[in-house]
């Protein structure tokens, strides 16, 4: 999987693929030719008021470089932060909740759990549907799926309520009834009643969005889905129209949080699945490129202009979680956000990026982030009106960035402006030189990121000191060496094309969707006929859904899993299941699979009690595309020929600013090697290597940095 800038990727009539990742500061693009492996990448500032403008202009520029027309694109794969931003900024539709009578406050009661016992000013997550828009509806489904006698759904009440809500300007309704995972009939009838009375209202029912046990999480997910639905539908419709006017006639696909691809229709129906679409692409790329280079286990580190993301890659795959939180009141405190009960590539995201703002707090201490200058106005050195010093300004002052070669020279950086801002806001108040203040900014953000990575890895049973760090993103390679040293990891890996790696990762995703059904029971007493019927139902749904994306039945595979636990436990372990019918004769095999996974996760087995399954899952997917990205024609194995010169850069181990060799990444081919300190430049990112490290280029074109044992992180 060799990566380079590539030559022209095709001409008239060629069917190409493009990946587009919208970040908080930059929009990254890649245009790729499946038949030759050649590609061209692009990077442009995000347009927050209308992200589709950056997509159109960025694609146009990238296609010019590729010498290909818009009509040559057969597929555009897109990741977006639109849903995340809408939830955090509370910019969704006015939304009401219809719950089972007596349970309207479950959305606010949650788990009845204080995530911090000692915080007297504790802030709980603020529900998207306020209490005055939450209504109890007569009708009761029992745990076995039957309707409580005398408590059928009051459809007349639902119709009257729907008309009142529409008249009051409410635009969306979430319906989440008790035990609807066991029988969705009452929810479906309530939806029909709302649509009869007020067809203009958008409706989501929990048995469609997430038909799983646990009422609070299921309700929260359903409310979030319908809350953002209108915004997402409008955005995707506008984007399709904009691309069509520009000459695009292929398929637009969306990357969802689990790392799979979905059609516009599916994404519009369940837009909450787009929550982590952009970061998921980076984790997919880390897994694919890491495996190709022989690293099945590693730590993915993606640092852009606004945030940094870490993900553990285990046995060649990103770890998946079946639930996460959004809009946390406290970033690192579980329980302080809105729960979303859907599969997501498991990662930690922190407010540390190139645009993170540095300041002196009330105690006279230097703080960096989490607030960001974003794309508008951006860091001071961008010259777009920013006045507060940022991490990018510090990296520029430290000599890590070339002011004349940012984005390959397409954007000049203002060194004087960055120095003035750091001097005024940081250096002068602390009595430091400008370089010392810049180094303080650089290292504080490094320690913030390393601390988050350490916690995230340890919580998942990993050892951050043993996992190689795979660094990418516009700012990741600048900070990757120091992060690796701070974690005690022996090796840093930087792929070529690191600055747009998330967009590249989109091209490695398969069209897929996951389905789930909760049907609890002990393995020794389960109704296996019911379980097999649920799997058959989910597989049929998957085949039909993927057929709508153009996949034939023979191309679709189904992977099964179950959420299992010891009887009496509160949470489950995800256990892969074998294909074929399940029955009592396979119970010993299923228990053995559960204990194998339990032992892997926790290092010991539980008590000798029965095992139960709670939820059954299917992932239906098409074939995963293969990437064969071509090597830059000018790359050689000779580091000396790739040396561009030297630049003054800050190396604390050597006492401050020193002349540091600068290398052209596009001229470094497999076999090239050199020692740190060094700076390696490509158009979208820059790698900074400290003294004592050794650097080599492997057969896949990655920079492999063996970190010096004496390397300092601070």
N, C-alpha and C positions, 0 to 999 in steps of 0.2 A: 504494500500500500504506500507507494512513494508519492510524495506530494511536492508540487512545484507550482510556480505561477502558470506554467503551461503556455502552449502556443494557441493559435486560433482554434476554436472548438468545433467549427463546422460552418457550413454555408447554407444556401437556400435549400429548403426541403428536408433538412436534417431534423430529427426529433431529439431534442436535448432536454435535460432536466436542470432545474434551478432550485436552490435552497435559499430561503430568505428568513433571516432572524432579526426581529425588531427588538433592540435593547433600549435601555433608558437613555443612552447617549448616542450610540451608533446603530445603524442598520447594516447588517452584514449580508453579503450575497455571494453565491458561487453559481456559475453556469458550467455544466459538466456534460461531456459527450460520452455516453455509455460505450460506444463502439471503439473509441480510441483511448479513453482515459485522460484525454487532455481537458483542461479546464482554465477558467479565468475567474478570479475573485474580485470583489468590489466592497467598498466600505464608504458609507455616507452618513452624515448626521441625521439622526431621527427627527421627524417633524411631529412633535407631540400633539399639535392641534388636529392633525389628520395624518396618521402613520402611512396611509396608502400613498401619499405624495412621495415619501421617501422610497417606497417600494418601486413606484413607477420610474422615478428619475434614476434610482440606483440600478435598476434592471436595464434601462436604456443605455446608461454609460457602460455597464459591464458587457452588454451585448455588442456595443461598438468595439470594445477591446477584443471581444471574441470573434469579431467579423461575422456576426450572425444576426438575422432579423428576429423580431419578436415572434413571428409566425413559426420559427424553427423550434420553439419551445413546446415540447409535448406535455410537460408536467412542471408545475411550480409547487414546492413544498414550503409551507409557511408556519412559523412559530410566532406567537404574539404574547405580550404581557397585558393585553386588553382586559381580560377577565380579572386578573389580579388587581390591576389598578382600579377597576370599577368597584370592587369589593372594599379595598382599602380606603378609597376616596368617597365611598358611599354615593356613587353616581349611577346607580341602577334605577329600575322602575319602582314607583310606589307599590308595595307588595303586601297582600293580606295572606293570612294562614288560616285554613280550615282544618281543625283538629277534632279528635273524638271529644265529645262532651265531657267536661271535667279535666281535660288534659291540655288546654290551650297554653298553659304556662310552662309546659315541659321544655319548651325552647329556651326559656330563661332560667328555669331551675337547673337544667343541665344534669350534671352528675352529682349535684349537691356536694361539690368538692371545692375546697379552697386550695388553689394551687400554691399559695404561700401562706402558711398558718400565722406568720408573725407580722404580716404587713397590714397595719390598721387602716391604710388608705387603699386597700385592694381594689383594683379596677377589674370588673368582670367583662367578658366579651359582650358587646352591645348587639342584640339581635337585629337582623335586617328587617324583620317584621315587628314593629312596636306593639305594645300590649293592646292598644285600642284598635289594632287591625288584626288581632288574633281572636278567632271565634270557635266555640265549642259546638259541634254538630251532633244532634241526636242520631244514634246508630252505633252498634258495638260489635266488633269482630273479636272472637275469642282466640286463644293461642292455638287451638286446633284448626282454625280456619272457619269454624261455624259462626253463625250470627246468634247473638244472645237472644233467646225468645222474648218477644215484645219490644225489642230494641232494633228494629230495622231502620234503614236510613230514611230520614225525613227529607225527601226531595223537594217538597214545597218550600220548606225552610231554606234550603240551599238556593233555590231559584230567587226567592225574595231577597236574600242576602246578596246574591250576585248583582241584582238590579240596583240595590242600594250602593254597593261598592263602585259600580261603573258610574253611577250618577255623582259619586263623591270624588271622581277623578282617579280612582285606583286603576292601575293598568295590568297588574299581574296577580295571580292567585296560586298559592302552593297548597296542595291537599296531602296531608300526612295523617292517616288514621292508625290507631293502635292495631298491631298485629296484621297490618296489610300485607306483610311479607308472606303470611300463610295463606291469605286469600285476598286478591285485589278487587273483588267485586264491588264493595261499597265505594272505594276510591274511584273506580271507573264510572259508576253511576253518578257520583257527585260531580265528576268532570262533565259528564253529559248534561247534567242539570245546569251547571254554570254556563256551558256553551249554548244551551237553549235560551237561557234568560238574558245573557250578555255575551254574544259571540265575539265582541271586540276584546274581551279579556284574554290574556295569555294564561294557560293553565299547565302546571306540572304536577304529576302525582308521584308519590314516593315509590310506589310499586313499579313504575317505569324507570325512574332515575336510579334508585339503589334499593332493590327488593331484598333487604337484609334485616336481620334482627338488630336491636338496639335503637329504640325510638328517638332519642335525642339526636344522635348522629345522622340518622336517616332523615329526620325532619329538617335539621340544619342544612344538609346537602340539597334537599329539594327546594327549600326557600332560596338558597344561593343560586340554584340553577335558573329558576324563573325570574329572579331579580335581575340577572344580567342578560337574559335571553334576547330582549328587544335590541339592546345595544350591540350584541354580537351579530345578530341577524342583519341589522342595518349596515354594520361595518363590512361584513362579508359580501353583502349584496353590492355595496358601493365599490368594493375592491374588484369584484368580478366585472362590474360594468367598466371601471377604469381600465382594467387589463384588456378587456374586449376592445375598447376604443383604441388602445395602443397596438392592437393586432394579435393578441394572444387568443388562441383557439383551442388550447389543450385543457388538461384537468388541473384544477386547483385543489390541493390536499392540505389538511391541517395536522400538525404534530400534536398529539394529546399527551397528557401528563404521564402516562404509562410508557411513553416512548414509541407508541404505535401511530400509524397514519389513519386519518378519518376523512370522509368526504365532507364537503360543505354542508350537505343536508344533515348528516349525523352530528357534526359539530354545532349546527344551529339548534338541533333538538336537545342536545345535552351539552351546552356550552361550558358548564362548570368543569368538564373534563379538559378544558384548555388552560387551566390554572397555571400549570408548570410547564407549558409547552416549549418555551424557549430553552430554559435550563436543561430539559430532558435531552435536547439535541446534543449538548456538550457531553453529557454522560454516555450517550450512545457512541459518540466519536471516540471518547477515551477507551471504552470497552473494545471497539473495533480495531483501533490503531494499536492499543496496548497488546491485544491478542496477536495481531499480525507481527508484532515485534518480539513476541515471546513472553509477555507479561500478562498473565491471566488475573493476577491480583495486584491492584494498585489503588492509589488515592487520586481521584480526579479533582483538579483545582482550576476553576474557571473564574477569572477576574476581568470584569469589563469596566465600563465607565461609572456604573452606579452601584453594583453589587458584586460580591464574590460568592461562589458556590463550591461546596465540597461534596463529593459522592464517593462511596466505597464501591469499587469494582471487585466482585468476588467470583472466582472461577469463570472469568470472561464475560460476566453479565453484571449490569448495575443492580444493586439491591432494590427490591420493590417493597413498598409499604402499602397497606390497604386502608389508609386513613392518614390524614395530616391536618394541619391547622393553617388558617390564613388570617391575616390581620391580627396578629398577637399584640396584646397590650404590652407585654414584656417579651422581647425577642427570644430569649432562651428558656422561658418558663412554659412548659407544657400545661395546657388547660387555660391559658390566657387568650386563646384565639377561637375563631369559629371552626368547629370540626367539619371536615369534608370527608365522607366515607367512600372514597373511590381510590382505585390503584394509582400510584404515583411512583416515579423513580425517587428513591429515598435520598435526600440531600439536605444539607443545611445551607441556608442563604443568609448572608449578613450584609449590612450596609457599609461595605468597604469596597470602593472602586476608585478609578482614576479621578472621578469628580467629587469624592468625599471631601468635605470642607474641614479645614483645620482652624482651631480657635483656642483662645485661653479662657478657661471657665472661671467661675466666681472665686474658686480657691487658688487661682493662679496656676492651674495645671493645664498642660497641653492636651487637647482632645481632638480626635479626628473622626468625622462621621457621627451618626449614620446618615445625616442629611447630605444631599448631593447637589452640585451645581447642574447636573444633568446635561442635556444638549443645549438648552437655552436657560441662562446665558453661557453655561459651560465654564471650564477653568479660566483663570485670568489669561493664561498664555494663548488661549484660542482667539483672543481679540474680539470677542462677540459681546462684550459688555459685562463680563464677570468681574467682580471686585474682591471676592474672598479667596484666600489661597487654598489650593486643593492638593491632593496627592500627585496629580499630574504635574502641577507647578513645581512641587518639590523634586520629582524625578527629573524634570528638565534642569533645574538649578544644580542638581547633583551630577549632571553630565551624562545621565543614563539615556537620554533621548537626544537625537540630533534635530535641532530646530528647523533645519532645512530639508530633512528627510522624513518628516512625519506624514504618514499615509503615502509614502513613496515620493514625497515632495509636493503632493497636491495641496498641502495645507502647511503654512509657515507658522512657527510658534514664536511668541513674544517673550524672549528671555528677560528683558529688562522689566516688563510688566510683572512677570512672576517673581522676580527678585524684590521688586518694590512691595508687592503684596505680602510676601513672607516676612520681609524686614519690618513692615509697619505692624502687622497683626501678630507675629510670633517672635521674631528674633529680638526686636527692640524691647518688648515687655519682659522677656526672659533674660535679657543681657547676653545674648548669644550672637555669634556670627551668623550670616544668612545661610551659609553652608551647614553649620551645626544645627540650625533650626530646621532646615530642609531634611537633614538626616533624622532628626527627631520625628518629623512627620512620617517619613518613610518607615521608620522602625516601629512606631506605634501602630500603624495600620498592619504591619507584618505580624506583630505580636497578637493583635486582635484576631487576625485570620488564623494564625497558628493555634491559638487557644480554642477557637471554634472547631477547627479540624481535629484537634486532639480529643475533645469531648465527643464529637460526632463518631469518630473511629472507635474509641473505647466503648461507647454505648452499644456498638454493634459487634462487639467481641473481637475487634481487630487491634493490632499493635501499630500505632503510627510510626514507630521507630523501625519497622520492618517493611512497610509498604513503600515502593517507589512512588514519587509524586509526578503526575502527568499534568503539566502546566500549559494552559492556553488562555485564549481571550486576549483582548488588546493589551491589558496590563499584566496578565498572568506571568509571562516569561520575564518581565522586569522584576517581579517580586518572588518568582519561583525558587531561586537559589536560597534566599534568606529564609523562606518558609520551610524549605526542605531541611536546612540546617537547624532551624528552631525545633522541628519535630524529631530531630535525631535520625532522620531517614538517610540512608547511604546514597540514594540515587535520584536524580531529577531527569525527566524525559520531556523534551519539548519538540512537538511535531512541526514539520514545515507547514505553513499555512495556519499557524496557531491563532492568528488574530481573527480568523473567521471559522474556527473549528466547530462551533455549534451549528452553523449553517451547513458545513460539510457533513456533520453528523446526521442531519435531516435526510441526506441521500442514502444512509445506511438503514433507515427505518422501513419496516414492512407495514403494509395495510393490515390492520388487525383491530379487534375489539374484544372486550372481555364481558362475560355474563356471569351472573351470580344468583343463587337461590339459597335462602336459609331454610333448613329442614333439620332441626336438632334431634339427636337421639344417640343412645349408647350403641357402640358397634355391635354388641352381642344381642341387641334387641331391635335393631333398625328394620324398617320396612324397606328392604332392598329393591323391591319392584318400584316403589315410589322414587327412590334415588335414581335408578336407571332411567325412569321416565323423565325426571328432571334433566339429566344429562342429555337425553335424546332431544328434549325440547330446546335446550340451550344450543346444542350443535346445529339444529335446524335453523334457529334464529341467526346463528353466526354465518351459516352458509348463505342464507338469503341476503343478509346485510352485506356481506363481502361480494356477492354477485352484483349488487347495485353499484359497487366500485369497479366492476369489470372483471372480477376474478371468476374463473370456472371452478366448479365443485372439486375437480381433481387437484386443483392447486391449493385448496384450503386444508390446513391441518388444525387439529383441535388438541390442546393440552389441558389436562384435567388436574385439579387440586382440591383439597379439602382443608377447611380450618378445623383443627382438632385440638383437644385438651384432655387432661385428666379430669374426671368428674369432680366438681367442686371448685375448679380453678375459674378465675374471672376472665381470662383472655386466652386466645388460641395461638397455635403454631400452624403455619401453612405447610402442608405436606403434599408433594407431588403424588399423583395417583396413576396406576397403570391403565392402559386402554382396555376396552372390553367390558362385558357385563360384570357388575359387582354383586357379591352374594355372601351368605354366611361362611362358605368355604374359604373365602379370601380374607376373613377377619384377621387371622394370625399374620398374614402378609401386611395388612394395613397397619396393625399395631406395631409391627417391626419397623415399618417405614416411619411411623410417628416417632418411635423411640430413637431411631437413627437421627432424625432431624432435631429432636429435643436435645439429644446428647451433643450434637454439633454446636448448637446454640448456647447451651448452658453448662456443658462439661460434666453433667451428671444426669441421672434419671430421677423421675419423681417417685412418689409412693406407689406401692403395689395395689393400685385401684383401677377401676374400669376406665376406658377411654371413650370419649364421646366426640362426635362430629357435629359442628354447628352450621357451617355454611359450605356449599359446594360451588366450585368455580370452573369455568371453561374460558380459555383464551383461544379464539379462532383467528387464524392469521394466514396471510398469503406468504409466498417466498420472500426472503430477505434479499434485497439487491446486493450485489457485490461491487465494491469500489476497487478500481484498478487505476489509481491516479498516476499520471505519467511524471517522470523525473524531468527536472529542468535540463534542457540540452547543454547549458553552459556549466553544469555541475561537474566537478572533478574530485579526485581523492586527495588533492594537494591543498593543504590549509594555507601555505605561503601565497599561492596565487589568488586566494580569496581574501587576503588581507587588504583592507581599504586604506589603512593608515592608523593614526592614534587619535584619542580624544581625552581631554582632562575629565576625569570622573572621580567621584568620592569613594575611596576604599579605606574604611576605618582601620583595618588591620595594618595598612601601610601609612597611617598617620594623616590621611585626608585626601586632598585632590592630587591625583597622579596621572601620568600618561598611560592610557590603557589601549591595547590593540583593538581595532574594530574590524570585524569580518563581514563579508557579503554572504548572506545565507544562501543565495541562489548559486553561488560558486562552490559551495561545500558539498562534495559528493560522498558516497559511502567510502569509508576508510580514512577520511580526513580526521586528524587529531591535533590538539593543541592544549595548552595549559592556561589556567586562569591566572590573573584577572583577564577578562575579555568581555567584549560587547559584540553580539551577533545581530545584525540588522536584516530585517525583511520589511516589505512594504506596510504590513498591517500590525507588526509587533516587533519588539526588541528584547533579546535575551541578555541579561546581565549576570556574569559569572564572577564569583569572588576569587581571591588569591588561594593558591594551593589546590584548586580543583583541577581535574583532568576531564577533557571534553573529547568525544569521538562522535562520528556520524555512522550510524548503523546501516544495515542493508535496506531498511525501509525509509531512510532519509531523516530519521529522528536525531536530534542532538541528545546524546546520552552523557550526562554530567555526573561524574563520581565526586561527591561532595567531600571536601577536605575534612578530616576528623577534627582538625583544630579550627574549623570555620566558626566564626562568632555570629550570633544572631542579634546581638545588641551591642 
